[in-house]
Amino acid sequence: MKKFSRVEKAFYFSIAITALVLAISVVYMQTQLLQVQSDLTTVNSQIEEKKTELDDAKQEVNELIRSERLTGIADSQDLQLNNENIRSAE
C-alpha cells in the first residue's frame, strides 16, 4: 500500500473539508428557503385578510349611502335630501 505524501494528505483533507462545508451550506440554504416560503405564505394570508376587510368596509359604505336609507333618515328628521351633497368614498 502506497503512503501519501504531505501534499497529497493536505489535498485530500481540503477536498473533504470543502465537501463538508458545501453539504452544511446546502442544508442551511434549504432551511432558510423553507423559512422564507413560510413567511411569504403568512404575508399572503394577511394580505388576503386585509383585502376581505377592505371589501367588507366598501360594502358597508355602499349600504350606508343607499338612497332609500338616506331618504328614510331625511324623512324621519323632517329634512330634505339633496343628492348633490352625497358623495361616495373610493
Steps between C-alpha positions, in 0.01 A plus 500: 500500500631838399554766763372847421732798507423807708377688192265218405368476856441876508329485161265216601432664835410829330265315262330329796464830688364672188244222449393525864466880482298472178268240652440715808445805279241318288308390809516852644380659175210253473400582857512872423295446185232315695490781756461764228224297333322471833529875556371565148199278562427687822526839329278387212243379752509837677459679166193290420354578844553873444342478153198332655479769768524770233227338292279472809560867582416603143181294516406665829561846352281413203226381734525817708468733200207317340252761382207321668680509833599863464149595392358321802739679736422837340125437524523392864683823585269719289791586270524524125742269319739677260668242274770750398639488854535121504844362418638152484835420658743319271 
